[in-house]
Every structure is written in structure tokens, then in C-alpha cells.
Amino acid sequence: MPFFSIVIPVYNRAGLFKQTIQTLFDQEFTDFEIIVIDDGSTDEIKELVSQLTLQHANLKYFYQQNSERGCARNNGIQRAQGRYVVMFDSDDFMHPDHLSTLHANILTLNYPEFIATKFDFVTDGKHVPSDIMSLPAGEYDYRLFLHGNPFACNICFHRENRSLFLFEEDRKYAMLEDWMFLIQNLKNSKIYLVNKVTISQHDHEKRSMKNDNAEFVRRVKRAFDWMLAKVPLSDPEVRILKAQVNYLSAIHCYLDGKRTETITYLTRALQANGFQMRYALLLLKCLAGRKLLSKLKS
């Protein structure tokens, strides 16, 4: 039985996936299996992975009809044989010490249920910090995730956790299933954050969070209702979560150039959870206009 099972859902990412998979083969810690779940790709991903399986016995490929990432991740988790499951995306890069860092900390912490390291973004060849960089090392529970999901899905968890909730599979929640998974699972558990950057996310135009702002707003509202139904929260916690949902909606309306909608969502966020500096900054950007900001930058 391998120590780690790395689960990677992939959909039409053959161009990036070759780089991604190589970073796994370059790991310092080598006791792992890789489970690739092809979510109905129409590109040459199957041929690429099939060639690699001839060279790497720990690489396993499975195809499923397109059902979105939640279903693909669950498929991979259910096929995993490792002691710990490492979730990974098909367009991200593991630093060579990612698995060795996880392994060392798992042993030191006496086998925690959930653990994660930090990550940054790579944009045009430059490394850019992510929101998780400001968090100190230590344990976090669901209350952190009322303010959003700084972890993305770069997480590792004990496979034999009997109380584990799997990912929501309904595609109407796609793009939010990571957040939903963490807030539900961490209601009665904790995740340990290691203070080391061992993953880089490739920030490109085809990332799921950049595809359709209007659809994201619809889905984040559905995710809010889902979390209220699945996770018992106090009234103050509901207000914090509601504010975050409206703030996220405001951001995506701003990205679409919808000033009125942006201001409406910011107002709702303010009403739910009081003044926050980030609300004021987004409001200023909205009032100034993106064209003016671009001119000022140039």
C-alpha cells in the first residue's frame, strides 16, 4: 500500500498536463500512486497518459463520461489505495519537496485527518503570492472558511477517515465544490497548514474561475444555500458567510463591468457583516472604472 494516492481530475488539458505530471515524477518522496480521472476529455490526454503508464507503474488512468470535477474527484478517492489522499489539479505544479514536506509533517503531527501546504501563482513566468500566504502555520476549522477558501483544493487527508464527506457531484455547484467540501468536513475536524510553499498554480485564462462571471455568481448563491442546509451555523456565522458570498458576487460583477450590480452586492455584504476595507477598495475601483485604472497604471 503506497503512503500517498495523488488524485488528479483532468478535462482537455493535454497541453499543460505533461508539465504537471512531470512534477510528480520529480518528487523527492517516491512512495505514491497517481490516479488520473479523465472527465470525458476530447483531446489527446488518453494517449499521453497511456504512454506514460508504460514507463511509470504507479500511474493509473481511468475514463468517465463528463460529470465535472466533484464526481471525478470522488471517483479517484474511491479508487485510492494510499494511506493519505493528495488532491491535485491538472494545471498545477508540485515542487520537488511537496510530498516529502507533507510526509514529514504527517509523522510529526501524529497522522492528522487533514493537512495542507501553501501555494503561489505563476503568471507569465513570475511567482505571485496567494491569499493563503498571510496565514500562519497551525490548525484551522470551518470558521476560517466562512470568509472564503484560501486553500483551493490543494489538500491532503487521511483516506480511512470514517466521517469524511465526499465532494458534491451536482454540476450546478461546479467551481465551488472545493469550498463546500472543506467547510462541511471541517465543521467537526481541523486542517493543519504547513508554512511552506510547495505548489504553484498556473494562472492562465482557461482556469475555471475565469470562464464565466455571471455563471459564477449564480453558482455561489446556490453554494450558500447548500452550506446553510448541510452545515449547522450560528446566526453570526451565517452573516459572515452571507457577506462573503455577496463580496465574491461583487468581484465577478466588477470583472464583467457591471457597476450597478457590483455596488448592490457590496451593499449587501456591508449590511450582513459591517464595514471591511476590501469592500471599500472594490467600491473605489468600481466607481473609478477599469479604463481609468488602466490609464493610471500605464
N, C-alpha and C positions, 0 to 999 in steps of 0.2 A: 504493500500500500504506500503510495507516494505521500510526502508530507503536504504538498500543495496540489490542488487542482485549479488551474487557471482557466476560467470560463470566458470565452470571447464570442459575443454575438456579432455577426457581420452581415452587411447588406450592401452589395455593389460598391465595395471599397478595395477592389483588387489593386488599384494603383498605390494606395497608401499601405495596404495590409502587408506587403512584402517587407517594408521597412519596420512595421510594427512587430511582426513575428520574429524578425532577426534579433530584436532587442530582448526577446525571451530566450533565444538560443545563446545569447551572450551573458546570461546570468551567472554570477559567482556561485550561488547556491543551485544545485542541479537536481535535487530530489523533488521533481514535479512532473505532472502531466498537463498537457494543453488540450482543452476541449473546444473546438471551433464549431459553433452552431450557425450554419448558413441559413439565414432567414429569407429564403426564396430569391437569392441573387440571380440576375440575368447576365452578369458579366463573367469573366473568366476565373472567378475566385475558386471554383471547384477544381479546375485544372491546376491552379497554382498550389493549393493546399495538398492535392493528391500527389504532386511531385515531391513536396516537402515531406510527406509521410513516408516516402521511400528512404529518406535519409535520417528521419527522426522517429524512433519507435514510440516516443512519448507524446506524439502529436496525433490527435484523433479528430476526424471530420464527420459531421452529421448534417444532413439537409432536412429542412422543414419547409412547408408551404408558408408564404409570407404571413406572419402573425404579429409582428412588432417585437420590440426588444424585451418586454416583460415576459412574454411566452418563451422567447429564445433563451433568456437567462435561466428561467425555471427549468427548461429542457436540459441545459448544461449542468445545473445544480443537481438535478435528479440522476444524471449520468456520472457525476463526480465520484471518485474513489479516495481522494485525498483526505487527510485529517482536517485541513483547512481549505476553504474555497476562496480564491482570489478573483474578484470581479475585475474585468479589464475591457476597455473599448478598442475597437478595431482601428482607430485612428490615433491612438496614443502611443507613447514610447516609455518603456521601462528603463531606468538607469541600471547599470550592471549590479548595483547593490540593493535593488528593491527587495528581492526575496530574502537575501541574507539579513537585511535590516528587519524585515517582518519576523523572520525565524528567531533571531537573537532576542527580540523584544517579547515574542510569544513565550519563550522559555523563561525570561526574566520575570514576566508578569504572571507566570503560572497558568498559562493557557486561557487567556481571556476569550469571551464569546465573540467580541468584535474588536478589530484593530485596524488602523489606517496610518499611512504616512502622508506627508504633504506633497503637493504638486504645483507646478507652474505652467504657464502657457508658452508655446513657441510661435511667434508671429514674425514672418519674414526673416527667419533665422535668428531672431533675438528672443531671449528669455524674459518673460514678463510675469511678475508675481500674481498669484491668485488670491481670492479673499481668505483662503484658509491660512495664508502666511502669517496673519496677525494673531492667530490663536496660539496660546501657549500649549505645551505638551501636557497631557493629562486626560482624565476621563470626562466624557460628556454624555448627557442623556437627551431625551426628546425635547427638553426645553430650549436647547440651542437651536433646534430645527424649526421652532416656531418662527424664527427670524429668517428662514430660508435654508438652503442646503449648500454649505460651503465645501462639503466633501465630494460632491458629484457622486459617481458610483465607484470611486477608487477605494474600495473597502475589502476587507478580508474577514471571514467569520468561520467559526467552528462548525463543521459540516453536521455533526451529530447533536446540534442544539435542538432539543425536542420542542422548544417553544418558538422556533423560527417561523415567521410568516414569510411566504414566498412573495414574489413580485406580482403586482396587479397586471393581469394579462389583457384586459379590455383596451383595445387600441384608442378609444376615445380619451384615455389618460396619457397616451404616449408623450414623452418628453418630461413628464412629472413623476413617473413611476419610481425613480431613484429616491426622491424626496419622500414620497408616500411610504416606501419600504423602510426607510430609516426612522421616520417619526413613529411608525407603528411598532417596529421591533425594539426601539429604544425607549418605549414607554415603560417597560419593565426590565430594561437592561442598560448597559453603558458601552460606549465605544472608546477605546484608548487611542489618542492621537500621538504619534511619534514626531518629534520635532526635527524632521529631516526630509528634504525634498528628494524623492526617488522616482517620480513620474513626471513626464512632460506631456501636456495635452497639445495636440497640433491644432492651432486655431486657424481654421480655414472656412471658406464661405459655405461649404456644404454641411457644416456641423448642424445637428438637428435643432439647436436653439436659435439658429439664424434663419431658418427657412421661411416661416410664415408667422408674422407677429400677431395678426388677427386671430389665427387659429390657436396660438399660444394663450392668448387672453381667454378664449372660450374654455380651453382645457384647464387652465389654472383655477378657474371658477369651479369646474367640476371636481378638481382635486381637493379644493377647500371643502366642498360638501362631503366628499369621500372621507377625508380626515376627521371631520366632525362626527361622522357616523361610525368610524372604526376605532377612534382613539378618544377615550374619556378625558376631557379637558375642563378646567375651571373657567369661569366667566372671564377673568383677566387674561388667561392663556388664549381663549378664543379671540379676544380683542387683538392680541399681539399677532396671532396668525392671520386674522382678517386684514389687519393693517399691511402685513407683508404681501398678501395676495393682491391687494389694491396697489401697492407700490410696484410690484412686478408688472401688473397690468399697465400702470402708468408708463413704465420704462418702454414697454413694447409698443404702446400707442405713440410715444415720443419718437421711437425709431421709424414709425410709419408716417411721421409728420402730422399727427392728429393732435393739434394743440388743445382743442376743447375737451376731448376725451382724456388727455393726459392730466389736465387740471382737475377734471371731475374725479378721477381715480386718486389723485394726490389729496384732494379734499376728503375723500372717504377714508384714506389712510390716516390723515390727521385726526379726523373725528374718532376713529377707532382706538388710536394709541398715542395721541398727543403729538407735539412738535418733535421732529427729528431733523437734524441738519441735512441729511441726504434728501429729504423731501424738499427742503428749501433750495438746495443746489439743482435738483432736477427741474423745479419750477423756474428758476432763473434761466436755465438752458432753454426751457420751453418758450419762455417769454422773449428771449433774445433771438431765438430762431437758429436753426442749424447752419444756414447760409452765412449769417453774421459771425457765428463762432468760427466757421471755416476760414473766413476772411481775416479774423483777428489772429488765428493760429499761423496763417501764411504771412 
